[in-house]
Amino acid sequence: MVSGRFITLEGGEGVGKSTQIRALADALSARGVEAVVTREPGGSAGAEAIRTLLMEGSDDRWDARSEALLFAAARADHVATTIRPAIARGAWVLCDRFVDSSRAYQGGGGGITDADIMALHGFGSLGLLPDRTFLLTVSRDEAARRLSLRDAAGADRMGSKPADYQARLAARFSEMAASEPDRWRVIDADAPAEAVTAAILAELSAWLP
Ligand code: TMP
C-alpha cells in the first residue's frame, strides 16, 4: 500500500492553488492513489461552518485574536475529522492552505506572533505539519490580473485587501519557505498551468508509485 501523504499549497490570492490541486488530484488518481482534495478554512462540516463566520460580514467583524482562534478551531476540526483519517488509510491529502496561511495572514499582517500561532496549532491540531508545502509565486501584475477576473463579482471579507498588503504577504511566505527548506518548495506559477503541475509532480516523484 502507498503511504499516506499530506501536501499543502500556499501563496497569496490568485496564484492558482485550486487549479493546481485539481490537476494534482487527477495525476494521483491516474497512478491509482486516492487523493483527498480539501481546503482551509473548511474541509469538514464544523470547519465549513466556521468558514462562513470568517468569510462573511464587515472587515472589522473579528479582532485579530478572535480571528486567529477561529482559524485554529476550524483547523483542529479539519485535522481530526478529515486529514488524519485520510492519511491513516493511505490517501494523499491535497490541501489548499494550512497553518502557514495563519502564520502569514494572522501572524504577518494581524499582529499575532508566530509563536502564538504555533502554540494554538500545537493545542488544536497537535502540531500536525505537511510532508511537503508548495509556495506558488506569481509576479505582482499577474496576481492582480487573475484577482480582477476572479473577484469581478465582489471579493469576500478575507480577499478584499489592498495590493501592498498582498506584497507583504508574498514576502512573508517567501521568508517561511526559506527558513524551512526541507518542507517547502517554491514554484514559479507565472508559467502556464500545465508546466506548474509538472514542476510540482517532479518534486513529488520520489514518493509516487
Ligand atoms: P481562499 O479560499 O480564497 O484561499 O480564501 C481564504 C482566505 O482566508 C484567504 O484570504 C486567506 C485567509 N486565511 C487566513 O487569513 N488564515 C488562514 O489560516 C487561512 C487558512 C486562510
Residues whose N, C-alpha, C, O or C-beta is under 5 A from the ligand:
A	BS01	TMP	E40 P41 F71 R97 F98 S101 S102 Y105 Q106 M158 G159
